Amino acid sequence: LLNNIGFEWKVNNKRNTVPWDKIWKTRYDELVSYATEFGNTNVPKKFPQNPLLGRWVSKQRSKYKIFKNGNESYGITTYQVKLLNNIGFE
């Protein structure tokens, strides 16, 4: 719906403006690396080696559960869910 009205999916930070999809892809790639190293996607919320990844995974897990319970418009896309499923995200 927001895409239909031209909503800009960007977040402002102190240095520049980064599109949400790039942030998502960066964290997803970090999660893939984590899964390769540790054999699962169970990143602790307070993961000392990568605190941003830990928080991101926690948020994705909440969004994923809401999506799986039938609310497909809650901050995560079908494509993102598919990518997460492909790496065994729970």
C-alpha positions as CSV (number, residue, x, y, z in Angstrom):
1,L,0.0,0.0,0.0
2,L,2.7,2.5,0.9
3,N,4.7,1.5,-2.2
4,N,1.6,2.5,-4.3
5,I,1.7,6.1,-2.9
6,G,5.5,6.4,-3.5
7,F,6.6,6.0,0.1
8,E,10.4,6.2,0.5
9,W,11.7,3.2,2.3
10,K,14.9,4.8,3.7
11,V,16.3,5.4,7.2
12,N,18.3,8.4,8.1
13,N,21.4,7.9,10.1
14,K,24.2,10.4,11.0
15,R,26.2,9.7,7.9
16,N,23.8,9.1,5.0
17,T,20.5,7.7,4.0
18,V,20.3,3.9,3.6
19,P,17.4,2.1,1.9
20,W,15.7,-0.4,4.2
21,D,16.1,-3.2,1.7
22,K,19.9,-2.7,1.7
23,I,19.9,-2.8,5.5
24,W,17.8,-6.0,5.4
25,K,20.0,-7.6,2.8
26,T,23.2,-6.8,4.8
27,R,21.8,-8.3,8.0
28,Y,20.4,-11.3,6.1
29,D,23.9,-11.9,4.6
30,E,25.3,-11.7,8.1
31,L,22.7,-14.2,9.3
32,V,23.7,-16.6,6.5
33,S,27.3,-16.3,7.6
34,Y,26.3,-17.0,11.2
35,A,24.3,-20.1,10.1
36,T,27.2,-21.4,8.1
37,E,29.5,-21.0,11.1
38,F,27.2,-22.2,13.9
39,G,24.8,-24.5,12.1
40,N,21.7,-22.6,13.0
41,T,20.0,-19.2,12.9
42,N,19.6,-18.9,16.6
43,V,21.5,-15.7,17.1
44,P,21.3,-14.4,20.7
45,K,19.6,-11.1,21.0
46,K,22.7,-9.8,22.8
47,F,25.3,-11.3,20.4
48,P,28.6,-9.7,21.4
49,Q,30.3,-10.3,18.1
50,N,27.6,-8.5,16.2
51,P,25.0,-6.7,18.4
52,L,23.1,-5.3,15.4
53,L,22.6,-8.8,14.0
54,G,21.3,-10.0,17.3
55,R,18.7,-7.3,17.6
56,W,17.8,-7.6,13.9
57,V,17.2,-11.4,14.2
58,S,15.0,-10.8,17.3
59,K,12.9,-8.3,15.3
60,Q,12.7,-10.5,12.3
61,R,11.6,-13.4,14.5
62,S,8.7,-11.3,15.9
63,K,7.7,-10.2,12.4
64,Y,8.1,-13.7,11.0
65,K,5.7,-15.1,13.7
66,I,3.1,-12.5,13.1
67,F,3.4,-13.1,9.3
68,K,3.0,-16.9,9.8
69,N,-0.1,-16.3,11.9
70,G,-1.8,-14.7,9.0
71,N,-0.9,-11.0,9.1
72,E,1.1,-10.7,5.9
73,S,1.4,-6.9,6.0
74,Y,3.4,-6.7,9.2
75,G,6.9,-5.4,8.3
76,I,8.2,-8.4,6.4
77,T,7.6,-9.4,2.8
78,T,6.7,-12.8,1.4
79,Y,10.1,-12.7,-0.4
80,Q,12.0,-12.1,2.8
81,V,10.1,-14.9,4.5
82,K,11.1,-17.2,1.6
83,L,14.8,-16.2,2.0
84,L,14.6,-16.8,5.8
85,N,12.9,-20.2,5.2
86,N,15.7,-21.2,2.8
87,I,18.2,-21.0,5.6
88,G,16.1,-22.7,8.2
89,F,15.0,-19.6,10.1
90,E,12.7,-20.4,13.0
